[in-house]
Amino acid sequence: MIRIEIKDDNIKTKLLALHSRMSNLSPLMATLSGDLMRSVQKNFAEEGRPKWASLQPSTLAALAKKGHTGTMLNRTAGGLFSSIQPKSGRNYAAVTTNKRYAAVQQFGFKGSVAVKAHTRRIFTTKGKSGKVLKRKKLIGTANVKAFSRKMDITARPFFKLTDEDIQTIMESIAKYGAL
């Protein structure tokens, strides 16, 4: 058996500090969840890295009709983008969302979806004189029978790391381990 004893106080201090850091990774995990969050934010800002597929012309027309000018996947203040939160603990780092449709945006979807019977409210944006109203006016309701809707939604992966993101994460790990 070979035994090596370190008598240098400076090295002992650094080794003890390293041991202390390694037994509690919470600070590193908080840093890494921040790195992941910045990656997701960049994916939204740049509309994918690499760029997401363009929206269908019919979707673009419908959005333009509604006055939408925002970026893809970020049309409403309470939408997907604002739901994404960094999470970390003693031994994990993550970004999460509570939006049920997030997986469809991340991975895409092709298939049929059952729509339950429901009552639809009908509004108008024009008054009797034909002038555009400042507020929509409820003019009635309609009962809608249950039906099946075919959908083909292109994947727009926002939880995706680029080589640059991985490099940032590796640098954060290296800084944490540096003495």
Phi, psi and omega per residue, in radians:
M1 nan 2.353 3.098
I2 -1.861 2.349 3.133
R3 -2.198 2.257 3.101
I4 -2.020 2.211 3.134
E5 -1.989 2.248 3.135
I6 -1.692 2.157 -3.111
K7 -1.836 -0.099 -3.136
D8 -1.338 2.064 -3.104
D9 -1.109 -0.600 3.140
N10 -1.120 -0.793 3.127
I11 -1.154 -0.757 3.113
K12 -1.014 -0.761 -3.132
T13 -1.082 -0.763 -3.134
K14 -1.186 -0.682 3.109
L15 -1.152 -0.703 3.089
L16 -1.124 -0.698 3.104
A17 -1.121 -0.724 3.107
L18 -1.101 -0.776 3.114
H19 -1.054 -0.740 3.128
S20 -1.092 -0.762 3.125
R21 -1.106 -0.726 -3.069
M22 -1.253 -0.384 3.125
S23 -1.462 -0.228 3.072
N24 -2.383 1.684 -3.089
L25 -1.559 0.097 -3.104
S26 -0.929 -0.806 3.129
P27 -1.082 -0.705 3.099
L28 -1.123 -0.773 -3.112
M29 -1.113 -0.627 3.077
A30 -1.121 -0.718 3.101
T31 -1.115 -0.776 -3.124
L32 -1.146 -0.667 3.103
S33 -1.143 -0.584 3.035
G34 -1.142 -0.700 3.076
D35 -1.068 -0.762 3.127
L36 -1.115 -0.721 3.141
M37 -1.090 -0.766 3.109
R38 -1.086 -0.613 3.102
S39 -1.116 -0.800 3.127
V40 -1.105 -0.766 3.130
Q41 -1.048 -0.703 3.125
K42 -1.168 -0.669 3.097
N43 -1.067 -0.726 3.093
F44 -1.161 -0.812 -3.084
A45 -1.080 -0.678 -3.097
E46 -1.659 0.065 -3.108
E47 0.945 0.855 3.076
G48 1.748 2.570 3.046
R49 -2.439 1.618 0.111
P50 -1.267 2.899 -3.036
K51 -0.950 2.368 3.084
W52 -1.197 2.755 3.060
A53 -1.087 2.550 3.127
S54 -1.147 2.726 3.050
L55 -1.221 2.703 3.095
Q56 -1.137 2.570 3.114
P57 -0.942 -0.650 -3.141
S58 -1.159 -0.646 3.107
T59 -1.190 -0.769 3.114
L60 -1.051 -0.725 3.132
A61 -1.125 -0.748 3.139
A62 -1.129 -0.694 3.122
L63 -1.181 -0.722 3.123
A64 -1.091 -0.682 3.123
K65 -1.074 -0.585 3.121
K66 -1.490 -0.039 3.113
G67 1.442 0.290 -3.120
H68 -1.247 2.298 3.096
T69 -2.239 0.018 -3.076
G70 -1.318 3.103 3.138
T71 -1.410 2.887 3.136
M72 -1.049 2.482 -3.127
L73 1.104 0.198 -3.122
N74 -2.458 1.012 -3.052
R75 -1.593 -0.428 -3.078
T76 -2.211 2.653 -3.126
A77 -1.096 -0.545 -3.111
G78 -1.744 0.311 -3.023
G79 -1.427 -2.779 -3.041
L80 -1.002 -0.847 -3.083
F81 -0.986 -0.830 -3.087
S82 -1.304 -0.213 3.126
S83 -1.471 -0.246 -3.069
I84 -1.389 2.235 -3.062
Q85 -2.303 2.483 3.033
P86 -1.346 2.508 3.101
K87 -2.378 2.492 3.069
S88 -2.701 2.819 3.107
G89 -2.634 -2.818 -3.087
R90 -1.066 -0.597 -3.082
N91 -2.427 0.456 3.076
Y92 -2.626 2.689 3.044
A93 -2.398 2.372 -3.077
A94 -2.748 2.913 2.877
V95 -2.173 2.411 -3.048
T96 -2.309 2.877 3.021
T97 -2.493 2.616 3.083
N98 -1.775 0.120 3.138
K99 -1.397 2.183 -3.099
R100 -1.135 -0.511 -3.077
Y101 -1.493 0.004 -3.111
A102 -1.031 -0.716 -3.132
A103 -1.104 -0.639 3.114
V104 -1.119 -0.739 3.119
Q105 -1.173 -0.703 -3.107
Q106 -1.174 -0.814 -3.001
F107 -1.872 -0.255 -3.061
G108 1.461 2.966 -3.131
F109 -2.748 2.377 3.029
K110 -2.406 2.088 -3.125
G111 2.820 -2.901 -3.127
S112 -1.853 2.565 3.109
V113 -2.195 2.306 3.103
A114 -1.426 2.254 3.067
V115 -1.898 2.151 -3.110
K116 -1.245 2.735 3.028
A117 -1.058 2.452 -3.120
H118 -2.756 2.982 3.070
T119 -1.811 2.244 -3.140
R120 -1.844 2.302 3.057
R121 -1.469 2.447 -3.103
I122 -1.985 2.234 -3.113
F123 -2.059 2.813 3.001
T124 -2.194 2.650 3.076
T125 -1.922 0.019 -3.134
K126 -2.139 2.476 3.084
G127 -1.438 -3.106 -3.128
K128 -1.063 -0.579 -3.119
S129 -1.376 -0.119 -3.125
G130 1.644 -0.101 3.113
K131 -1.260 2.559 3.100
V132 -1.274 2.248 3.134
L133 -1.427 2.638 3.091
K134 -1.220 -0.592 3.120
R135 -2.145 2.555 3.067
K136 -1.153 2.557 -3.133
K137 -2.059 2.246 3.115
L138 -1.223 2.182 -3.133
I139 -2.007 -0.121 3.104
G140 2.840 -2.990 3.117
T141 -2.355 2.822 3.081
A142 -2.446 2.426 3.068
N143 -1.499 2.244 -3.134
V144 -1.935 2.223 3.114
K145 -1.300 2.743 3.072
A146 -1.082 2.507 3.124
F147 -2.683 3.026 3.119
S148 -2.003 2.323 -3.117
R149 -1.996 2.239 3.063
K150 -1.458 2.362 -3.106
M151 -2.313 2.570 3.045
D152 -2.466 1.634 -3.072
I153 -1.843 2.150 3.139
T154 -1.243 2.438 3.093
A155 -1.171 2.378 3.047
R156 -2.321 1.405 -3.011
P157 -1.191 1.977 3.125
F158 -1.754 -0.357 3.011
F159 -1.615 1.207 -3.088
K160 -2.382 2.308 3.138
L161 -1.734 2.345 3.047
T162 -1.601 3.010 3.059
D163 -1.034 -0.649 3.103
E164 -1.096 -0.725 3.106
D165 -1.107 -0.755 3.133
I166 -1.105 -0.683 3.092
Q167 -1.086 -0.742 3.103
T168 -1.064 -0.765 3.121
I169 -1.097 -0.761 3.121
M170 -1.103 -0.659 3.097
E171 -1.157 -0.677 3.091
S172 -1.108 -0.710 3.118
I173 -1.142 -0.758 -3.139
A174 -1.096 -0.729 3.122
K175 -1.106 -0.674 -3.126
Y176 -1.144 -0.677 -3.121
G177 -1.420 -0.294 -3.112
A178 -1.179 2.513 3.134
L179 -2.005 nan nan
